[in-house]
Structure formats: structure tokens, C-alpha cells
Amino acid sequence: LDIQQQVDPVMADKTGAAVVLNARTGEILAMSSHPGYNADTLDEQWEQLLADPDSPLVNRVTQGQYPLGTAIGPFMLARVLRQSDLPEVPSRLNFHLDNQQLECAIETEAPATWNKAVQNGCPGAMAVIGRTLSTAQFQELFQQLGFTTAPDVDLPVAQPTGTGITASTARSAVGLSSLRVTPLQMGLAAASLSNAGVRPGPRLAMAILTPDQG
């Protein structure tokens, strides 16, 4: 409850989702979907909630689907490090794609390290890493991260959308493929980075306390 009470205020007045996991066990410690609704007044507000374009009835943690963007960076970096040496960090950290200039999520001055370029979501760096991976390797990576299957959890979940594989590995590398993932999928994938490469299964509770059985 303490964690949940810290997460909810952070999400207030925003549209989106947050999920906090135990990376080793997959236990969901907190999840917050905004905008939300007051369950105590659900009957009175039902029609209004149904008509709300912000879809407060959707649990964005498990049902909201979003493009990967450069959040795919840490996973690509880990994948390339496992198989080969990294190329040099590009001097140009932004990236031009489909008549669109993509910038770093956080402004980054060159020269940058790979860690800094990935941490700051620099698409130019992501594209360079992506060139070292084939479409088959991207497909394998997305499968290993759990992006192509719905999480096995006792909640309504969105079914996977798209494969993430395109003719251009650059689009996959900067997270602009057809693949869409839920915040829960992303959280479970991120857990593997601090859990020795093992992606946990999601759990709403690790145990329950009953009067008769303990």
C-alpha cells in the first residue's frame, strides 16, 4: 500500500500508466492507470465514463498499447554485447526517418558513451546498434522479451499487436515498427535486466493469509 500511495500522486493529472514490479519474483507491487474513476460512484457515472474520450475504464497497465520508441535501446545493447563488440558511438545522435527528424529524448552532447546514448534515448545511436542485428534476430529478441505474447495474469490484457518486424531494421531499432506493448510487458522485460537475464512471470500476489490455513 505504501508503494501504491507513492505511485498514484506521480500519475495524477497525467494520461498513462505506471507499474512497479519485484524484478526477481514478478510480483506486481503497484500499478496505476490514469485517468481513472471512483469505484464508489461507478453506477452514477457509468454513462459518463463510457462516453469519456480519455477512456478511464481502460486499465492502461495491461490494456494500453504503446510503440516501443527508444525504450528498446537497453535490450538491443544487451543483445549486441552478448554476441559481439559494439561499434563506435555515432557523432550524430539524432536520426532522420520518413521525412521526420527524431531527436534524443534527453538532450545529449556528442561525443557520448553508449551507456549515455541509450540512457538518453538517442535514435541515431539506436539505428547504429540496429544495423548489427538481422530481422530474424529482432524477432527473436522481441519474443524473448515477451512482446509477442500476452502476459499470463488474472486481469484483462491486450492481445499483441504487430510483429515488430519490418523490411527496415532501422525502424525496429528506433521503436517505430508495428509492434505495440503494454506497460506491464515493458516492466517484465525490464525486470530481466536486473534479474540475470531471466524475465519473471507476473504475479498479483505471492501468497494469501487465511484464518484456517495460514
Disulfide bonds with the S-S distance in Angstrom:
Cys104-Cys122 2.23
